Amino acid sequence: MRSAAAFLKHVKEGTCTPRGSAGSPLALSHGFYNTVACFLQDRFKTQLGPAGPLLETMFDRFMEGRDPTEFSLREKAQFLAHGVVSGKIFDLAKPANVSIWKELSGHFARPEVKTMLAQELDGVVEPERRTFLMANVVCEQLAFRMFERFVKQLSSGNVIDSIQALSGITPILVVLAPYIYGFHSQAPSRIRLRQMCVDFTGSVPAPLQNRKRAWFTDTLEDVNGVSTTIRKMAAAAQEAGEDLVVVTSRKELTVDGIPIKNFRPIGEFELPEYELQKLSFPPILQILDYVQREGFTEIVISTPGPVGLTGVLAAKMLNLQMTGIYHTDFPEYIRILTDDRFLESLAWTYMRWFYGQQDTVFVNSEQYRRSWIDRGIEPEKLMILPRGLDTELFTPERRDEGFWSRFEPASRAPNALDGESQRVRLLYVGRVSKEKDLDVLAAAYRQLLDEGVPVKLCVVGHGPYADTLAELAPDAIFTGYLAGEELANAYASADIFVFPSTTDTFGNVVIEAQASGLPVVVSDVGGQRELVEPAVNGFVTKAHHVSDFATAVRELVTNSNLRLRMGAAARASVLHRSWPTAFRRFWAATDF
């Protein structure tokens, strides 16, 4: 082809065949790094002095995806010869040059770094990808160290110092900027392309339809409503033949049976003021690369933690549709756990920013939908998340009168002579933590016992408040975590479900109890109040009001006919729920 005109002539006539491989974010970034390196070598050759050839070789090895600090005997001899010929052999031994070499070689020589590099580069032959993976390992480890300092300072209440610690990540972002730019520049605006197709053809072609979604979450195998919802929805998607992959980052993962992509975390850290809960620092750019290569069309985000933030970055960088789910009222948790209004305000600021990035935000109840509207989220963005339930697993038919005796200490096992076995079972299921308002439950329980009301508290779950609750209710039964059929048996073998929490946005445990034929007693603050029809399938009591909560429980305990009638109504109220139905509604909500 001798000219541009000749080239265009062949294109117009159709006498050409497209060949070759398409560009990629990694190839673009690789070329950018090479260009910058050449410029720096030419511009600062004199300033680099005798270290120039060494740095040039190190950079070349790095761009080939090899350890930049491992040199052959021949290469070492060449460096020495260059120093002798140039007359600057002794300059190589200056403290500045030695310290740079010592830091770099020392880092790459660390056993954990070598092991990590070997794992990441195993089987990878493309220089661009090897370089990308190597840069990730080094930069993300450094970033995690900065983040650890941030968490430590924040845990100590030093907010200003924590922000300063986090600012140390900025230079790392500058170094990785070519990769970030490469991913963003290679991602077309799908919204604009869809609109163009509709304008010109009246339809959206398959490649631009929302057919493949990645669901980002920081929690997956923990015992909570978020994990349950994600696992059930993913299973329903698989059964329906839809393309949905759960993306997470955990050191160990035992969940199976659903499509999961688990990235080995750079490190883990504990959530301040929330014992027993760990979060992972994910390999951000590797996840970004995975989303780009797999061709996902939407990012769904369940948690505002590090993995959720990575999902936001992926959606923004790759111009993908983004859906957030507000599962947990973290600002309220922070208020209760820390009693610090400033931290609560910071949490709300962060949440407003985080969910403000989403194209669609699912909430669990009308109360939280109105709350987010009041906080500035556009009403058209907000939807109620469809929730499912396994009514075949959770059923009154599983009732076992001897179930609770297995958890009673031998020293106080129930027997018919003292009337223990005739006490009405009050059941709480969930995390045993301060933010669940379990102090209200314990106070109401003590009040009923003092009045001679025949009740027995049974607690299923675990958490940092367990020891305190055991002291407040010493005769209560504590089973620890239960799951599957054993959990379903616990529900069915109780008589009344008690749930005083004011921080839950929905309350999976409430509908599980209802499906098991239990009347429920809840507070009037939180999403769970919308699941209860007062005086029909349970009672809604004043938040944090011990006497009101105790009165509702007392009425159900002393009136067995009312208790049975409300239990039957409770099951009838949730029989329409199923996970396949919930998934279909969820999938269709953001389809186009």
N, C-alpha and C positions, 0 to 999 in steps of 0.2 A: 504494500500500500504506500504510494508515493506522496499523497497529499490528503488533507482533511476532506476536501471536496470529493475525492475518489472514495474515501471511506463512507461518507454520508450517502453517496450514490448507491453503493452496494447495500447499505442498510435500507434505503427506500425501495430498492428493487427486490429485497428479500434474498439476495444472493450471498448470504453470509450465515455462518453457523456459530452460535455462542459456545465458547469453550473456556477451560480454566476453572480455577476455584474462586469462589466469592471471597470478598474481604471479610475480616472478622475484627471484633474489638481488640483481640490479643495481637493480631498482626499490625493493626493501626498503632497500638501503643508501643509495640516493639520498634516500629519504624521511628516513632517520635523520640524514644529514648536514644536510639542510634544517632539521630540528627542532633539532639542536644549534646551528646557525648562528643561528636565530631567538632561542634562549635566550641565547646569548652577546651578541648585539646588544642585547637588552633589559636584560640583567643588567649589562653593562659599557659601556653607551652613553656614560656620562660619562667613564669612564677612557680610552675610545678617542679622545675629543676630535675634532679636525678630520680625523683620519685615518679616522674612522668611515665616512663616505660612500664614501671611496676603497676601503676594505676590503670594504664591502658590495657595491660594484659589481664588484670583482674576484671576489668569491665567486659572485655571480650569473652572471658570464661563465663562470667555471669550471664551475658546475653546468649550464650550457647546452652545455658541451663546446667552449668557445672559449678562445683564449689569454687568460688573465686580465690580461696586462700590455699588451695592445694596445688603445688607446682612440682613439675618433674625436675630431676637433677639437671637436665639440659637447660631448662628455663632459668633455674637458679644460677647456673654458670653464665648465662647470657646477661642477667642482671648485674652480676659481679664484673663481667668484662666491660659492660657499658659504663659502669662507675669508674673503672680504671682508665679507660680511654678518655672519658670526659674530664678526668682529673678531680671528680667530686665523689670519690668512693667513700670518703669519711662523712660526707653530708648525709648519706643514707643512715648513718648511725645516730643522727641528731635525735634528741628526745621527742620532738614533735612527730617525726616520721616513724620512730619506733613505737610510740604510743598508739598511733593510728593502726599500724600493722598488728600490734599486740591485741588491741580491742577486737578487730575484725577476726583475726585468726583464733583468738580465744573463744569468741562466740560460736564460730562454726565448728570448733573442736569439741564443744560440750557434747557429752554422750546423748543427752535428750534431744539436742538439735540435730545431731547426725541421724538418730533413729527416726525423728519426725520427717527429715528430708528424704530418707530412704523410703519411708512409707508413702510419702506424697509423690515421689518421682518414679516409683516402681512401675515399669511398663510404659512410661510416657517417653516418646521419642521426639516429638515436635519441639524444636528449640524455644518457640514462643510460649508454649504451654509450660515447659520446664522452668523457664525464667519466671513466668507468672506465679507458679506454685512456690518457687523459692522465695520470691519477693513477699508473697503472702505469709509464709512461715516466719520470716524475720520481722516484718513490720507488725504483724498481728500480735506476736509475742511482746514486742515493745509496747504496743497499744494496750495490751491487757495489764501490763505492769502499771501503766498510768491509770487505768481504770480501777485497779485494786486500791491505789492510793485515794482515788476519788471516793470509793465506797467506804474506805476506812475513815476518811475525814468526815463524810456525811454521817456515818454511824456515831461519831463523837460529837455531832452537833455543830461542826465547823463548816458552815455552808460556804463562806467566802473561800476558805482554804480548799474546799472540795472542788469549787469551780476552777481555781488556779491549777489544781492537780490535773483536772480534765483538759485544760488548755494545752497541756504538754503533748496531746495527741495531734495538734495542728501541724507540726512539721512532718509527721508521718503521712498525714493526708496530702500534704504538698508533694511528697515523694511519689505517692500513689496516684496523683492527679491524672496522669496520662491514661491509666486504666479506667478511672471513673469517667473521663471524657470519652474514651474509646467506646465504652458500653452505651453511653448516652447518645453519641453522635451516630451510632449504627442502628439506633432504634427509631423507626418511623412513628409518626403520630397515628395510632390506630383509629382514634376518634375521627380525625380529619379524613383518613382514607375511607372509613366506613361511610361518612357523610358524602364524599365524592361518588362512591359507588351507588349509593341510594339516589343521588341527584341525576346521575347519568344512566343508570341501569334499572333503578327501582328496587334493587335488592342488595343484600350483603353477601358477598361470596364466602365460601366455607373458610378460607384461611383467616378471614377477619371476624368470624363469629366467635362467640365466647364458649369454646368447647373444652378448654383445658385449664384447670384452675389449681393453684398451689395454696394450701391452707397452712399459714405460719402460726406456730405456737411455742411458747416457752414451757408449757406444761402439757404432758401427755399421759404419763402413767401415774401421776399423783392422784390421790383420792379426793376429787372435787368435781363440782358440776361442770366446769369448763372441759376437763379431760373426758368426762363421760359424754358430753355433747359432741365433741370432736370425733371420738372413736365411733359413736353410734352413727353420726352423719356420714363418716367415711365408709363405714360398712354398708350403709344404705346406698351410697353412690356406687360402690363396687357391684352391689346386687342389681342396680339399675343400669349398669353398663356405662356409666359416665366416667370421665377422666378427671379424677381428683386425687392429688397426692398431698399427704401431710408432710410438711417440712419442719424439722426441729433440730436441736443441737443438744445432745445429752451424752455424757460419758458412757453410761450403760442404759440400754433400752430393752425392755422385756416384752413390750407390746408387739403383737404380730397379728396376722390375719387381715390387715388393711394395707393399702399402698403407703409406704413411709420412706422418706429420704432423710436419714439422720446424719448430720455432719459432726465429726468429732470436734468438741469445743476446744478453744485455745486454753481455757481455764474455767473454773467455777468459783462462785462467790455466794456468801449467804446474804439473804435479803435483810437489811437492817430492821430491827424490831419485829421480825416475823420468823421466829425460830423454826427450825426443821425444814425450811424452804430454801432451796438452792436454785440459783439461776446460772446459766452458762453464757460465756462470752464466745459467740460463734465466729467462724471464719468468713467474714463478711463478703470479701470479693469472690471467694470460691462459690458461695451461695448465689451471688449475682451472676457469675459465669454459668452456673447450673440452670438458673431460670432462663437465661438467654438461649442457651443451647437446646433446652427442652421445648422451647416455643410456647410457654404458658401464656394464656390470654387474660388471666385475672389473678390478682393476689388477694387472698382472704386472710385477715389478721385477727386472731383471737386475744392476744395479750400485748400490752404496751411495754414489754421488757426488751432485752437485747435482740432476741429473735424477731419480735414484732417490729422493732426499729429497722432491722435488716430488710424486712418485708416492705416497709415504707420506702427505703432507699431503692430496692429493686424495682418497685412500681414506678417511682419517679424517674429513675435512670433509664428504664426500658419503655417508658410511656405506656404502662399497662393500667387497666382498670383496677381500682383498689376498693375493697370492702372491709370495713372494720366491724367488730362485734364487741359491744361494751358489756362484758360479762360481770365484772367485779367493780364494786364501788371503792376503789383504792383510796381516794381522798378521805372518805369517812373512816376507813380502816386506820389511816395514819392519824386522824384526829383522836380516835379512841385509844390506839396503842401508844401514842407519844404525848397526847394532851398538849400538842404544839400547834397553835393556829397558823403560825408562819409556814411550817412545813405543809400543813393542809392547803394553804393558799398556793404554795409552790406546786403541790400535786395537781391542783385544779388547773393551774396555768399550763402545766405540761400536758394534762389530759385534753384540755381545750385545743392545744396545738396539735397533738397526736391525732385526735379524731377529726380535727378540722382538715387534715390532709386527705381524708377518705372521700371517695365519690359517693359511697353509700355507707350508712352506719346503722347496724341492727342493734336494737336495745331489747331488753327482756320484758318490759312492762310499759303501760301507758304512763305511769308515774315518771319513769326515767326518760321517756320520750319528751314529756313536757319539761322536765328538768333540763334536758339538753337544748331545747328550744329557748328556754330562759337564758341559757349560757351562750347563745349566739349561733348554734348550728342551724342551718336552714331546714325548715320543716320537711321540704321535699326530699331531703337526703335521708331522713329517719324512717325506719321500718321496725315493726315488731318481729323478733326472731321466732320462727315456727319451732315449737318444741315437741319432741316425740316421747313415747313411753312404751315399755314392754308390758302390756297388761296381762300377758300369759305368764310372765315370770312373777310379777307382783300381783298376787291374788289372795283373797281370804282363805282359799282352799289349802294353803300351806300352813295353817295354824297348827301349832304343836304345843300342847299344854305343858309338856315337860322341857320345852326348849331352854328357858331361862335357868333352870336348875343346874345346867352344865357350867354356868358361869358364876354360881354362888360359891363362896369359900366354904369348905367343909365345916368350919366352926359355926356358920349360921345358915346351913342349908334349910330350906323351907320344909315345914311339915304341917299336917292338917290340925294338929293339936293347938298350935299357937295362932292359927288363922293366917299365917304368912302367905300360904298358897292362894288365899281368897282376895288378896289385895289387887286393886286395879292397876294394871301396868301402864305407866306413863313413859313414852319412848321419845328420846331425842337421838337423831342421826345427823352427823356432820362433824366438821372440824371442832375440836374442843379448844376454843380460843376466846380471848377476852372480847373481841369484837362481835361475837355471836350473842352477847348479852346474857350469858349463862348465869351471871349473878342474879338476874331477875328470876330465872327458873329455880335456882337453888333457894332463894328467899321464899318464893311461892310454895315450893315443896315443903320447906320447914313449917310454914304457916299451916298448911293442910295437915301435916303430921301432928302439930300441936293441938289442932282442933279435933283430932281423932279420926280424920278421914282416912279410910283404908287405901292408901296409894303406895306404889313402889316405883321409883325412878330407875329406868334402864337407859344407859348411855352407850351408843355405838359410835365409835370414832376415837380419835386421839389428837393430841395437840399440847401446846405449852401451858394451857390452863387446866390440864387434867388433874394435877396434884392438888391445886387449889379447890377445884370442884369436889374432889374426893373428901377434902376436909370439911367442906360446906354441907355435903350430903354423904356422910360416912356409911349409911346403909344401902346406898345405891349400887346397882350392878354396872360394872364397866367391862365391856367386851373387847375393846380395841377395834381395829378396822375389821369389817366384814365385807364380803363381796359376793356377787352371784346369788346362788340359791340360798346360801347361809344368810345373806342380808335379807333376801325376800322372806325367809322363814322368821327372821327377827321382827320384821314389820307385821306379818300376819299373826304372830304370837303375842302382840301387844294389844292394848285396848284403846289408848288415846295417844295421838301424836302431838307433842308440845314443841313449839319452835318460836322462841321469843326474839329472834334476831331482827335488827332494824337495818342491817347492812347488805342483805342479800338482794340482788337485782331480780331474781326469779324464785329459786327454791325447788330444784329437782327433787329433793327429798320430800317435799310437801306432796307433789303429785304421785310419787311412789307410795307414800303412806295412804293417800286417798285410794289408789288402785288396790291397795291391800285391805280396804274396807275399814279404815280408821277415820273417825272424826278428828279434825285438826284444830289446834288453838294457836293462833299466830298474832303478831303485833300489827298495828295499823300503819307502820312505816316500813317501806320496802316493797319489792315486787310480789312477794308471796301473798299479800292481802288481796290481790286481784284474782287469786286462785280459790278463794274461799267465799261462799255465799253465806253471810251471817245467818245463824239459826236454821240453816238448811243442811249444810255439810260440815259445819264447824263454827268457831267463834273468832271474831277479830277484836282484839283487846287494845287498850291504850298502850302506846310504847313506853317502856320502862316503868310501868305501873304494876307493882307486885300484887296489890289487892285485886285489881281488875283481872289479872291473869289467873290468880288463885280462884276467883269467883267462877270464871268460865270452866276451869278444870273441875271444881267442886260440883257444878251442875251436871256435868257429864258423868262424874263418878257416882253420884247419888241417884241418878235416873237412868237405869239400865236400858229402858225402852227408848229413851231419847238417844242414848249412845248408839244403840243398834240401828235406829232409824237414820241417824246422821251418817253412820258408817256406810250403810247401803247407798245413801244419796251421794256420798263422797266417791264411791267407786263408779256409780252411774255418770258422774260429772266428768270423768276422764277416759271413759271407754272409747271416745272418738279419736283419741291420740294414738299415733303410731309413728315410728321413725321413718318408714318409707314415705308416708304422707308428708311429714315435716320436711324431709329432704327435697321432695318434689317441689314444694312451695318455695323453699329456700333457693333451689337451683334456678327456678323460673324467675325469681324476683330480680335478678341482675342479668338475665339472658337478653339477647337481642338478635 
